[in-house]
Amino acid sequence: MTVATTIDPKQVHEIIGRHQLADGYDMVLDVNKSHGPWLHDAARGEDFLDCFTCFASWPLGYNHPGLNDPDFERELLGAAKCNPSNADLYSREMASFVDAFATHASPEGFDHHFWIAGGSLAVENAIKAAFDWKARRLGRHDFNDDVNDLMVVHFQYAFHGRSGYTMSMTNTLPDKVGLFPKFKWPRISSPGIEFDLDGNISNDVAALEAHALAELETFRTRCPAGGDKIAAVLIEPIQCEGGDRHFRPEFMQGLRSFCDRADALLCLDEVQTGFFGSGKPWMWQHHGVAPDVVAFGKKAQVCGIYAGKKLDEVKENVFVRSSRINSTWGSNLVDMVRSRRFIELIVEHDYVNNVAARGEQILAGLRRIAKDSGAFTAPRGVGSLLAVDYPDGEARDAAIGRCYKERLIVLPCGPRTMRLRIPLNMTEAEANEVLNRVEAAAKP
Ligand SMILES: Cc1ncc(COP(=O)(O)O)c(C=O)c1O
C-alpha cells in the first residue's frame, strides 16, 4: 500500500496542483503533530494558532486526548472499514449517535431529525421540508400538482451554500452564485446591529427592523402569486459569511410573528452558528425565539435538520412519509461515530460554558486593542464566533496577512470583516495568546 506520510511535505502542493486547483493555504496540515488549537505545518515544521478551525467546522482542536479512548478507536475503525447507506441500513453505531445527538444537542420539543453530508444540503432539505409542508397546507397533495409558485423569503447578505435551492438565496460574493440559473424569491433587507467599541448598539437598528418587517408584509399583501405562497422565512441567526451580522431578539420575534400570520415555517440556518459554538447549544436560544426547522452542519460533523411540532400540523410531512427527502448514505457512519464522541467530550468537560467564557475573554481583549490601537472597530461576538471590522476590504486582507505572519490563522467575511472561529476547548492561556498575536498584527 502507498503510505501517504512518505510524501515529502514540500511536494504536497505541487502533486495536488498537477490535477486540480490548489490555491488554498500554503501550509501542509500534519494530522498527527497538530494538537489542540495548534495546527502543525509539515512543510515549515512550525505551529499556527488556529482561529479558522476549518471554516468553523472543527470543534475541539486537533488530537483531543479523549479521541485516544480505545473503545472509540475500535468503533471508528470498524465504521471506517465500511460505508453503509444509513438512511435504510441501521447499525448500533448509528443508534448510539442518534441517541446522543437527540439527547444532548437537539432542544426539547424538536423530535424530527434528518441526516445528510454537507451544510448546503442540510439547508436544501430544510427548504424541501417547508415546500412539502406548505403545498399540503394549501391542499396540494397530488405529486402532479403545480407548486412552482411557492417561495422562500430570505435576506440580503445571506449565505446558505452553493447547491441548487440555496444558490437562489446566497448573496454574499457574486462569484459564488453568478452565471448559475436561480429562482427569483423575495429578498428582504437585513437589519444587522452595528456595535461601538464598548459593545453598545450604535445604529438605529429598530428602524431597520421595522423597515425589513414592512418589506415582508408588503410582499405578502402585494405578491402577484398571492401572499399565501411563502413556504418559509429562512435566516442565519448571525449572518456569518455576510460579515458576522448580529440581529436583535426583537427582530427574530418579528419574523416568528410574521411566519405565524403567513402560515410559513421559520427556518434557521445554524450550519455555522450551531452545535455549541455560541456558548449555548444553538444560537437561537440566545434570542429566545423558537424556530420550526433548524439546519446544522460543520462542528456537528454530521449535517442535517431538526424540526418541531409545527411540522406535525401536516400529517404526511417529510419526516413521516418515506423517501420524500433522502440520500444514499444519509450522512456518513464515520462522521456519526466522531460526532457522538465529540458530544460526549463537550458534555463531560462542559466545553459550552468554557467557550462562552473564552468568547467573553477574547471580546474584552479585542475591545481593548481596538481602543488602544485604533486599528479596527466593532468588536463583537459570542462564544467561538468573534469578529472585528477594518475600514475596508484591502485593510482587512492586509491584517489577515499580518496575522498569518504572526502564525495566527483568521478568516475574512463580508466586505471588511475579520472573523475568528475558536475551538470550544481553547484554554485561557491560549486565548491570551490569540490576543497577543491579533495585537501584534493589528497595524502595519
Ligand atoms: C450559514 C451557512 N450555511 C450553509 C453553509 C454551507 O455549508 P457547506 O459548505 O458544508 O455546504 C455554510 C458554509 O459556510 C454556512 O456558513
The ligand as an SDF file (V2000), in Angstrom:
LIG
                    3D

 16 16  0  0  0  0  0  0  0  0999 V2000
  -24.6010   29.5380    7.3370 C   0  0  0  0  0  0  0  0  0  0  0  0
  -24.0940   28.5360    6.3510 C   0  0  0  0  0  0  0  0  0  0  0  0
  -24.9740   27.7860    5.6850 N   0  0  0  0  0  0  0  0  0  0  0  0
  -24.5800   26.8470    4.8000 C   0  0  0  0  0  0  0  0  0  0  0  0
  -23.2410   26.6420    4.5300 C   0  0  0  0  0  0  0  0  0  0  0  0
  -22.8310   25.6240    3.5190 C   0  0  0  0  0  0  0  0  0  0  0  0
  -22.2220   24.5330    4.1360 O   0  0  0  0  0  0  0  0  0  0  0  0
  -21.3130   23.5370    3.2850 P   0  0  0  0  0  0  0  0  0  0  0  0
  -20.1370   24.3240    2.7870 O   0  0  0  0  0  0  0  0  0  0  0  0
  -20.9490   22.4500    4.2670 O   0  0  0  0  0  0  0  0  0  0  0  0
  -22.1610   23.0320    2.1610 O   0  0  0  0  0  0  0  0  0  0  0  0
  -22.2820   27.4230    5.2010 C   0  0  0  0  0  0  0  0  0  0  0  0
  -20.8500   27.2680    4.9280 C   0  0  0  0  0  0  0  0  0  0  0  0
  -20.0240   28.0910    5.2250 O   0  0  0  0  0  0  0  0  0  0  0  0
  -22.7230   28.3920    6.1260 C   0  0  0  0  0  0  0  0  0  0  0  0
  -21.8680   29.1630    6.8070 O   0  0  0  0  0  0  0  0  0  0  0  0
  1  2  1  0
  2  3  1  0
  2 15  2  0
  3  4  2  0
  4  5  1  0
  5  6  1  0
  5 12  2  0
  6  7  1  0
  7  8  1  0
  8  9  2  0
  8 10  1  0
  8 11  1  0
 12 13  1  0
 12 15  1  0
 13 14  2  0
 15 16  1  0
M  END
$$$$
